[in-house]
């Protein structure tokens, strides 16, 4: 069983490396389904599938600023109705930076450069400091 699992893992890693996204997605789902049957691994199967698909989506979208959902669904071998919620879950978790435009049927990859990323981090830190100051002022006034 373990040797079979390693063969399957090797096959789906190879499929991702060779940009065979349909095989990659199919093998990832099969492997996670197999994990779901194991008492120890079952709680982690969904997370593993999410992270695995995130890696595939990120690799697929890397060279594009805009990709059609129809083309992406063909590449991953799944209908748009299955792809869109999976892609939305991955973007909502912050694993990839993209916007889904279901009306136009496209995914817009949001490329961030170093300056934009530094600005976002600065804003996040500012929000954290502001929240701490609010808590501190409430503690002092109480």
C-alpha positions in Angstrom: 0.0 0.0 0.0 2.8 2.5 0.9 4.8 1.6 -2.2 1.7 2.1 -4.3 1.1 5.5 -2.7 4.7 6.6 -3.4 4.3 5.6 -7.0 1.1 7.6 -7.2 2.8 10.6 -5.5 5.7 10.4 -7.9 3.3 10.3 -10.9 1.3 13.3 -9.9 4.4 15.3 -9.0 5.8 14.4 -12.5 2.5 15.5 -14.1 2.8 18.9 -12.4 6.4 19.2 -13.4 5.5 18.4 -17.0 2.4 20.8 -16.9 0.0 17.9 -17.6 -2.6 19.5 -15.4 -5.5 17.1 -16.2 -3.4 14.1 -15.0 -2.1 16.1 -12.1 -5.6 17.1 -10.8 -7.0 13.6 -11.4 -4.1 11.9 -9.5 -4.2 14.5 -6.7 -7.9 13.8 -6.2 -7.3 10.0 -6.3 -4.5 10.2 -3.8 -6.5 12.4 -1.4 -9.5 10.0 -1.7 -7.1 7.2 -0.7 -5.9 9.2 2.3 -9.5 9.8 3.3 -9.8 6.1 3.9 -6.9 6.2 6.4 -7.8 6.9 10.0 -4.7 9.0 10.7 -4.5 10.8 7.4 -8.2 11.4 6.8 -8.4 14.7 8.7 -5.6 16.1 6.5 -6.8 14.9 3.1 -8.9 18.0 2.3 -6.1 20.4 3.2 -3.6 18.4 1.2 -5.9 18.6 -1.9 -6.5 22.3 -1.4 -2.7 23.0 -1.1 -1.9 20.7 -4.0 -4.5 22.4 -6.3 -3.2 25.7 -5.2 0.3 24.8 -6.4 -1.2 23.7 -9.7 -3.3 26.8 -10.1 -0.4 29.0 -9.2 1.9 27.3 -11.8 -0.8 27.5 -14.5 -1.5 31.2 -13.9 2.2 32.3 -13.5 2.8 33.2 -17.1 -0.6 34.9 -17.6 -2.1 38.1 -16.6 -5.5 36.9 -17.8 -6.6 33.3 -18.4 -9.9 32.1 -19.7 -11.8 29.8 -17.3 -12.8 27.6 -20.2 -9.2 27.1 -21.2 -8.2 26.5 -17.6 -11.0 24.0 -17.1 -9.8 22.1 -20.2 -6.3 22.1 -19.0 -7.3 20.6 -15.6 -9.8 18.3 -17.1 -12.8 19.5 -15.0 -15.9 21.4 -15.9 -16.0 25.2 -15.1 -18.6 24.5 -12.5 -16.1 22.4 -10.5 -13.0 24.6 -11.3 -14.5 27.9 -10.3 -15.3 27.1 -6.6 -11.9 25.3 -6.2 -10.2 28.4 -7.7 -12.3 30.7 -5.5 -11.3 28.7 -2.4 -7.6 29.0 -3.2 -7.8 32.7 -4.0 -9.8 33.4 -0.8 -7.2 31.6 1.3 -4.6 33.9 -0.2 -2.5 31.1 -1.7 -2.7 32.8 -5.1 -3.4 36.4 -6.0 -6.1 36.5 -8.6 -9.6 37.7 -9.3 -12.3 35.6 -10.9 -14.6 37.4 -13.4 -17.3 34.8 -13.9 -19.3 37.1 -16.2 -16.5 37.4 -18.7 -15.2 33.9 -17.9 -11.7 34.9 -17.0 -9.2 34.8 -14.2 -7.0 37.9 -13.7 -3.7 37.1 -12.0 -2.7 40.0 -9.8 1.0 40.3 -10.1 2.7 42.0 -7.2 6.1 43.6 -7.5 8.4 44.1 -4.5 7.2 47.7 -3.9 3.5 46.8 -3.9 4.3 43.9 -1.6 6.2 46.1 0.8 3.4 48.6 0.8 0.9 45.9 1.6 3.0 44.6 4.5 3.4 48.2 5.8 -0.4 48.7 5.7 -1.0 45.4 7.5 1.5 46.3 10.2 -0.2 49.7 10.5 -3.6 48.0 10.9 -2.1 45.8 13.7 -0.7 48.8 15.5 -4.0 50.6 15.2 -5.9 47.7 16.6 -3.4 47.4 19.5 -3.8 51.1 20.3 -7.6 50.8 20.4 -7.3 47.8 22.8 -4.8 49.8 24.9 -7.0 52.9 25.1 -10.0 50.8 26.1 -8.0 49.2 28.8 -6.8 52.6 30.1 -10.3 54.1 30.0 -12.0 51.2 31.8 
